[in-house]
Amino acid sequence: MNYQEHFKASCEERENYWKSIGELFSDVVGNLINPSFMGGPRWPSLRQAHIGIKMNEGTIIATDGLSDPYDDYDTTAKNQPYNGIGIELYGITENKYENIQEIINSWELKIILQVSSMAASNPNISYILKDYTYISSSVNGSGLPEQFLDENEGVGVLLGLKTQEVSDTIKLSIEEVSLISIALLTRKELNYILENGAAGRTEIAEKLMKSGHYKISTNRESII
């Protein structure tokens, strides 16, 4: 298979997977001008998109393109074993969005856009996740509830929690890729991770999953 064939097959396999979970919105979140043309990180096939999947209990917002084959697949042998950076990101929200415009206007998308940009700028992120299981970071959370924000209006995010709705991996045309969830951290939880390192991050992750708080949600109390 050449690049175009792998690209088409990978898009179809992702689409079929999301359709098996819920109602995939026909429109996607894109850009009039690709951010990579303005200094942003370059996605594997240059295409940068986010999608929405409507479920009975809420909405999934996911990246669509981080696991595209590299657009130089036909000419660069070192990129041929990979479906992009090997992951797609997603967040599950309890908000029931009815169309893509509501997702575009959502606070959840603002968080996911920042995390997807961070992931695209680090092509080794799939290996980091395999080594550490969970990754924590901070993004701009302006407008979110105070208990989630630090003094600079940053909010902690935790990547890699297992969820009930989405599988850990899916098989695409070249390789199996990981589906990585995004959850929010309260200020106390993020500080605990900063103080306790990898052990603290694992402890927080396990407590969040045990309590069912693996969604991208502000509708909860801190677990510590």
PLY file of the C-alpha trace (Angstrom):
ply
format ascii 1.0
element vertex 224
property float x
property float y
property float z
element edge 223
property int vertex1
property int vertex2
end_header
0.00 0.00 0.00
1.20 3.53 -0.72
0.63 6.67 1.33
-2.78 7.51 -0.11
-4.03 3.96 0.46
-2.78 3.90 4.06
-4.23 7.35 4.69
-7.66 6.36 3.37
-7.67 3.05 5.27
-6.59 4.66 8.56
-9.27 7.35 8.32
-11.93 4.73 7.61
-10.82 2.50 10.48
-10.90 5.37 12.97
-14.29 6.50 11.68
-15.74 2.99 11.96
-14.43 2.65 15.50
-16.01 5.89 16.70
-19.28 5.01 14.98
-19.32 1.77 16.97
-19.40 3.85 20.18
-21.86 6.61 19.35
-23.14 9.02 16.74
-20.21 10.60 14.91
-20.90 14.20 13.85
-20.51 14.54 10.09
-18.64 17.85 10.42
-15.20 18.22 11.96
-13.36 21.00 13.75
-10.70 22.29 11.37
-8.74 25.45 10.64
-9.05 28.01 7.87
-5.26 28.33 7.98
-3.26 25.33 9.17
-1.52 26.28 12.46
1.70 24.59 11.30
2.00 27.33 8.66
2.16 29.88 11.49
4.78 28.20 13.66
2.60 25.56 15.30
3.57 21.88 15.51
3.19 19.85 12.33
0.81 16.87 12.38
1.89 13.70 10.53
-0.18 14.27 7.37
-0.38 18.03 7.98
-4.16 17.68 8.42
-5.30 18.81 11.87
-8.85 17.96 12.91
-11.02 17.27 15.95
-14.27 15.33 15.95
-17.32 14.84 18.15
-19.15 11.64 19.05
-22.58 11.91 20.68
-23.43 9.32 23.32
-26.40 8.78 25.60
-24.48 10.06 28.64
-22.46 12.85 27.05
-20.02 13.63 24.25
-16.57 12.48 23.22
-14.27 15.09 21.68
-11.24 13.55 19.98
-8.28 14.40 17.80
-8.38 13.08 14.26
-5.04 13.04 12.50
-2.28 12.41 15.05
-2.29 8.77 13.86
-2.41 9.55 10.15
0.53 8.03 8.25
3.36 10.47 7.63
2.83 12.31 4.37
6.37 11.44 3.25
5.58 7.72 3.66
6.36 6.89 0.02
9.83 8.48 0.11
11.03 8.14 3.72
11.61 4.55 4.85
12.06 5.45 8.54
8.45 6.69 8.72
6.85 3.69 7.02
6.37 1.54 10.18
4.24 4.19 11.89
0.74 5.55 11.97
1.92 9.06 12.82
2.85 9.55 16.47
0.88 6.46 17.44
-1.94 8.04 19.44
-5.23 9.88 19.25
-6.40 11.96 22.22
-9.93 12.24 23.52
-11.93 13.69 26.36
-15.33 12.52 27.58
-17.63 15.27 28.79
-21.00 14.95 30.50
-22.27 17.83 28.36
-24.54 16.60 25.58
-23.55 18.62 22.53
-25.88 18.41 19.56
-23.64 19.66 16.76
-20.06 20.54 15.92
-20.62 24.28 16.48
-21.48 23.63 20.11
-18.21 21.72 20.43
-16.31 24.58 18.77
-17.73 26.92 21.41
-17.04 24.56 24.32
-14.50 24.96 27.08
-13.59 21.29 26.68
-12.35 21.83 23.13
-10.17 24.71 24.29
-8.43 22.32 26.69
-8.14 19.49 24.15
-6.72 21.82 21.49
-3.91 22.80 23.83
-3.15 19.20 24.76
-3.21 18.04 21.14
-0.77 20.80 20.21
1.49 19.66 23.04
1.28 16.05 21.82
1.97 16.95 18.20
5.11 18.81 19.25
6.44 15.66 20.95
6.54 12.73 18.49
7.87 10.47 21.25
4.80 10.89 23.43
3.56 7.34 22.79
6.84 5.96 24.14
6.69 8.24 27.17
3.18 6.98 27.92
4.33 3.37 27.60
7.16 4.04 30.04
5.19 6.09 32.58
1.53 5.10 31.87
0.30 8.59 32.84
1.47 12.08 31.89
0.51 15.26 33.72
0.90 18.82 32.51
-0.72 22.24 32.75
-2.60 24.32 30.16
-4.56 27.56 30.18
-7.83 27.04 32.04
-9.20 30.57 32.05
-12.88 30.54 32.98
-12.89 27.21 34.80
-13.93 26.90 38.48
-11.45 28.28 41.00
-10.64 24.93 42.61
-9.12 23.78 39.30
-6.97 26.86 38.65
-3.54 27.89 39.87
-2.53 31.50 40.47
-1.86 31.97 36.74
-5.21 30.49 35.63
-3.49 27.28 34.58
-5.26 23.95 34.96
-3.71 20.52 35.38
-4.42 17.75 32.88
-3.76 14.05 33.29
-3.34 11.81 30.25
-3.77 8.07 30.15
-6.63 7.17 32.49
-8.59 4.06 31.48
-12.22 4.77 30.65
-15.31 2.61 30.41
-16.49 4.01 27.09
-13.34 3.85 24.92
-10.86 1.04 24.34
-7.14 1.46 25.00
-6.06 0.83 21.40
-7.34 0.42 17.86
-5.67 -1.25 14.88
-5.07 1.00 11.89
-3.61 0.18 8.49
0.04 0.20 9.58
0.05 -0.42 13.31
-1.97 -0.47 16.51
-2.32 3.00 18.05
-3.32 4.12 21.54
-6.42 6.10 22.43
-5.38 8.42 25.26
-7.91 10.06 27.54
-7.63 13.58 28.95
-8.90 14.38 32.45
-8.75 17.57 34.49
-6.91 17.86 37.79
-7.93 20.10 40.65
-5.30 22.50 41.94
-4.76 20.26 45.00
-4.32 17.17 42.84
-1.82 18.85 40.54
0.16 20.21 43.50
0.23 16.72 45.01
1.71 15.35 41.79
4.28 18.15 41.64
5.30 17.40 45.22
5.40 13.60 44.88
6.48 12.99 41.29
5.70 9.77 39.44
4.42 8.01 42.57
2.01 10.86 43.25
0.83 10.88 39.65
0.09 7.15 39.77
-1.70 7.50 43.10
-3.91 10.31 41.80
-4.63 8.41 38.59
-5.69 5.28 40.43
-7.92 7.23 42.81
-9.58 9.08 39.94
-10.30 5.87 38.04
-11.56 4.10 41.16
-13.98 6.94 41.85
-15.09 7.15 38.21
-13.60 10.63 37.68
-11.84 9.92 34.38
-13.78 12.47 32.33
-12.86 15.99 31.29
-15.16 17.47 33.89
-15.33 20.19 36.51
-18.36 18.60 38.16
-16.56 16.97 41.06
-14.67 17.58 44.28
-10.94 17.05 44.72
-10.01 13.48 45.66
-7.39 14.72 48.13
0 1
1 2
2 3
3 4
4 5
5 6
6 7
7 8
8 9
9 10
10 11
11 12
12 13
13 14
14 15
15 16
16 17
17 18
18 19
19 20
20 21
21 22
22 23
23 24
24 25
25 26
26 27
27 28
28 29
29 30
30 31
31 32
32 33
33 34
34 35
35 36
36 37
37 38
38 39
39 40
40 41
41 42
42 43
43 44
44 45
45 46
46 47
47 48
48 49
49 50
50 51
51 52
52 53
53 54
54 55
55 56
56 57
57 58
58 59
59 60
60 61
61 62
62 63
63 64
64 65
65 66
66 67
67 68
68 69
69 70
70 71
71 72
72 73
73 74
74 75
75 76
76 77
77 78
78 79
79 80
80 81
81 82
82 83
83 84
84 85
85 86
86 87
87 88
88 89
89 90
90 91
91 92
92 93
93 94
94 95
95 96
96 97
97 98
98 99
99 100
100 101
101 102
102 103
103 104
104 105
105 106
106 107
107 108
108 109
109 110
110 111
111 112
112 113
113 114
114 115
115 116
116 117
117 118
118 119
119 120
120 121
121 122
122 123
123 124
124 125
125 126
126 127
127 128
128 129
129 130
130 131
131 132
132 133
133 134
134 135
135 136
136 137
137 138
138 139
139 140
140 141
141 142
142 143
143 144
144 145
145 146
146 147
147 148
148 149
149 150
150 151
151 152
152 153
153 154
154 155
155 156
156 157
157 158
158 159
159 160
160 161
161 162
162 163
163 164
164 165
165 166
166 167
167 168
168 169
169 170
170 171
171 172
172 173
173 174
174 175
175 176
176 177
177 178
178 179
179 180
180 181
181 182
182 183
183 184
184 185
185 186
186 187
187 188
188 189
189 190
190 191
191 192
192 193
193 194
194 195
195 196
196 197
197 198
198 199
199 200
200 201
201 202
202 203
203 204
204 205
205 206
206 207
207 208
208 209
209 210
210 211
211 212
212 213
213 214
214 215
215 216
216 217
217 218
218 219
219 220
220 221
221 222
222 223
